[in-house]
């Protein structure tokens, strides 16, 4: 099956590469671009076309998608490198990056006449991207939301959040809660283990109780295996926490749990380096309390599932 709307996809990293390949598998004509030649080659081998530059990909697309690590990368690609200006009237840009709301709105204002913009950050980790089981938070004009939703349905569950920018607000709220949970689960493991409970018993009890969470079910095995999930770095955690902090300026009270999570993630980055995996927030407690959160088991990394 070939689908009529052509797609341009820029950013083929841990999340973008699997999303690009899933769109090819769904029958779309996809032209892709990334500075990493190996990432490009993987998508081309799957059936995508390779673009010569970000701007060239944008010029060829009815629907342009970007999946980039940071807001400044989006600004560079879309503004400095000319991808935004290259978009044709009648096309739409879908930004899948976890982004700064003000930047998304600024770039939307700079878009050529007749070009629409929606924000659609995603969650669900690398296994969600690989298996088309992401959750996508879509913000933008209702007609464009309706236009792109059938495409995005091939990547997972799409939740329409409201006007442009609200997709990123919802994504950052979900990450805010994730960071709090990730910071807390190591404390729970430490408290239970130091008081005589076997870690496997504790983990089972957490999952079958009010203590359950995505972190407990999806992320804890990365702690047990001892790699702490290198697919998402502490640097990216701190980037998102910075964006959350910007949003908190609109709340007329303190967000003490969010501030505490920021403190422990920064501590982990200071201790292990910003390139270390996100769940080093739990390793801090192991190392300082003289505990060991290893569990025997076939802990298949989630990015290989």
C-alpha positions in Angstrom: 0.0 0.0 0.0 1.3 3.5 -0.9 -0.3 6.5 0.9 -0.7 9.7 -1.0 0.9 12.2 1.4 4.7 12.3 1.2 6.6 12.6 4.4 9.9 14.2 5.2 11.6 12.9 8.4 14.5 14.8 10.0 16.3 13.3 13.0 16.8 9.5 13.0 18.1 8.9 16.5 16.9 6.4 19.1 13.3 7.6 18.8 13.2 9.1 15.3 14.8 6.2 13.5 12.2 3.7 14.6 9.3 6.2 13.9 10.6 6.8 10.4 10.8 3.1 9.7 7.3 2.5 11.0 6.0 5.1 8.6 7.7 3.4 5.7 6.2 0.1 6.8 2.8 1.8 6.9 3.1 2.5 3.2 4.2 6.2 3.2 6.8 7.6 0.8 9.3 8.9 3.3 12.4 11.0 2.6 14.8 11.2 5.5 17.8 13.1 6.7 20.3 12.9 9.6 23.9 14.0 10.1 24.6 10.4 11.2 25.3 8.4 8.0 24.6 5.0 9.8 21.2 6.2 11.0 20.4 7.3 7.4 21.6 4.0 6.0 19.3 2.0 8.4 16.2 3.9 7.3 17.2 3.8 3.6 17.7 0.0 3.9 14.1 -0.2 5.3 12.7 1.6 2.2 13.0 5.4 2.9 14.7 7.7 0.5 17.7 9.7 1.6 17.7 13.4 1.4 20.7 15.6 0.7 19.9 18.2 3.4 17.3 19.1 5.9 16.0 21.9 3.6 15.8 19.5 0.6 13.8 17.1 2.6 11.4 19.8 3.7 11.0 21.0 0.2 9.8 17.6 -1.0 7.3 16.9 1.8 3.6 17.3 2.3 4.2 16.5 5.9 7.5 17.3 7.5 8.4 15.6 10.8 11.3 16.5 13.1 12.6 14.4 16.0 15.6 16.1 17.5 17.3 16.0 20.9 17.0 19.6 21.9 15.2 22.9 21.2 18.4 24.5 19.9 18.7 21.7 17.4 15.2 22.4 16.1 16.0 26.1 15.8 19.2 25.3 13.8 17.5 22.9 11.4 14.3 24.8 10.9 15.6 28.4 10.9 19.4 28.6 10.3 19.5 25.7 7.9 16.4 26.8 6.1 14.1 23.8 6.4 11.2 26.0 7.5 11.5 28.4 4.6 11.7 25.5 2.2 8.3 24.1 3.1 5.7 24.4 0.3 2.3 26.1 0.8 -0.2 23.5 1.9 2.3 21.5 3.8 2.4 20.9 7.6 5.4 20.7 10.0 5.0 18.2 12.8 7.6 18.7 15.5 8.0 15.5 17.6 10.7 17.0 19.7 10.2 17.8 23.4 10.5 21.5 22.8 10.3 25.0 24.3 6.8 26.3 23.7 7.9 29.8 22.9 10.3 28.5 20.2 7.5 26.4 18.6 5.3 29.4 18.5 8.1 31.7 17.2 8.9 29.3 14.4 5.2 29.0 13.5 5.1 32.7 13.1 8.1 32.5 10.8 6.6 29.8 8.6 5.8 30.6 5.0 2.2 31.5 4.1 0.1 28.4 3.8 2.3 26.3 6.0 0.8 24.9 9.1 2.7 23.9 12.3 1.7 21.4 15.1 3.7 20.2 18.1 3.6 16.5 18.9 6.2 15.3 21.4 6.1 11.6 22.2 6.6 9.3 25.2 7.0 5.6 25.6 10.8 5.0 25.3 12.7 3.3 22.5 10.6 0.1 22.7 7.5 2.2 22.3 9.0 3.8 19.2 10.2 0.4 17.8 6.8 -1.3 18.3 4.6 1.7 17.4 3.2 1.9 20.9 4.2 5.5 21.7 1.8 8.0 23.2 1.8 11.2 21.2 0.7 14.6 22.5 -0.7 16.7 19.6 -1.2 20.4 19.8 -2.3 22.7 17.0 -5.2 24.0 14.8 -8.1 21.5 14.8 -8.0 21.0 11.0 -4.3 20.2 11.0 -4.7 17.9 14.0 -7.4 16.0 12.0 -5.1 15.9 9.0 -2.0 14.4 10.7 -3.7 12.1 13.2 -4.2 9.3 10.7 -0.5 9.4 10.0 0.5 9.6 13.6 -1.8 6.7 14.5 0.8 4.4 12.9 3.2 5.4 15.7 0.9 4.8 18.7 -1.9 6.5 20.6 -2.5 10.1 19.7 -4.0 12.5 22.3 -5.2 15.8 21.0 -4.2 18.4 23.7 -5.5 21.7 22.4 -3.9 24.7 20.6 -0.3 24.9 19.4 2.1 24.4 22.4 -0.2 22.3 24.5 1.3 19.1 23.2 4.6 20.1 24.9 2.8 21.2 28.1 1.3 17.8 28.4 4.5 16.0 27.6 6.4 18.0 30.1 3.8 17.3 32.8 4.2 13.6 32.1 8.0 13.9 32.3 7.7 15.9 35.5 5.9 13.0 37.1 8.3 10.5 35.6 11.3 12.3 37.1 9.7 12.4 40.5 8.9 8.7 40.3 12.4 7.9 39.0 14.0 9.8 41.8 11.7 8.1 44.4 12.0 4.5 43.4 15.7 4.2 44.3 14.8 5.6 47.8 12.1 2.9 48.1 14.5 0.2 47.1 17.0 1.5 49.6 14.5 1.8 52.4 13.2 -1.7 51.9 16.5 -3.4 51.3 18.3 -1.8 54.2 15.5 -3.0 56.5 15.7 -6.7 55.5 13.4 -7.1 52.5 14.7 -9.0 49.5 14.7 -6.8 46.4 12.7 -9.2 44.2 10.0 -9.4 46.9 9.9 -5.6 47.3 9.7 -5.1 43.5 6.8 -7.5 43.2 5.0 -5.8 46.1 5.5 -2.3 44.6 4.0 -3.5 41.2 0.9 -5.0 43.0 0.2 -2.0 45.2 -0.4 1.7 45.3 3.3 2.1 44.7 3.0 0.9 41.1 4.1 3.1 38.2 5.6 3.1 34.7 9.0 3.5 36.4 8.4 0.4 38.5 7.4 -1.8 35.6 9.4 -0.4 32.7 12.5 1.2 34.2 13.4 -0.8 37.2 14.9 -3.7 35.2 17.5 -1.2 33.9 18.5 -0.7 37.5 18.5 -4.5 38.2 20.7 -5.1 35.1 23.1 -2.4 36.2 23.2 -0.3 33.0 20.7 2.3 34.2 19.3 2.9 30.7 21.9 4.6 28.5 19.2 5.2 25.8 18.2 8.4 27.6 21.0 10.5 29.2 21.1 12.6 32.3 21.8 15.5 30.0 18.4 15.0 28.3 16.8 14.7 31.7 18.2 18.0 32.8 17.2 19.6 29.5 13.6 18.5 30.1 13.7 19.6 33.8 14.8 23.0 32.6 11.8 23.2 30.3 9.6 22.2 33.1 11.1 24.9 35.3 10.2 27.4 32.6 6.6 26.3 32.8 6.6 26.5 36.6 7.0 30.2 36.3 3.3 30.4 35.4 2.3 28.6 38.7 1.9 30.9 41.6 3.3 28.5 44.2 6.3 26.3 44.8 6.5 22.9 43.1 8.7 21.3 45.8 8.6 17.7 44.4 9.7 18.9 41.0 12.5 21.0 42.6 13.6 18.0 44.6 13.8 15.8 41.5 15.8 18.5 39.7 18.3 18.5 42.6 18.8 14.7 42.6 19.2 14.5 38.8 21.7 17.3 38.9 23.5 15.5 41.7 23.6 12.3 39.6 25.0 14.2 36.6 27.6 15.9 38.8 28.6 12.5 40.1 28.5 10.3 37.0 28.6 12.7 34.1 25.9 14.1 31.9 26.3 11.2 29.4 25.4 8.6 32.0 22.0 6.8 31.8 18.9 8.4 33.4 18.6 5.9 36.2 21.9 6.8 37.8 19.6 8.7 40.1 19.1 5.3 41.8 22.8 4.4 41.6 23.6 7.4 43.8 21.8 5.6 46.6 23.4 2.3 46.0 26.9 3.8 46.1 26.3 6.0 49.1 24.4 3.6 51.2 26.6 0.6 50.3 23.6 -1.3 48.8 23.3 -3.4 45.6 20.2 -3.2 43.4 21.3 -6.1 41.1 18.8 -8.8 40.5 19.4 -12.0 38.6 17.2 -12.3 35.5 17.0 -12.0 31.8 16.7 -8.3 31.6 16.4 -7.6 27.9 17.2 -3.9 27.3 14.0 -2.2 26.3 15.5 -0.8 23.2 16.0 -4.4 21.9 12.4 -5.5 22.6 
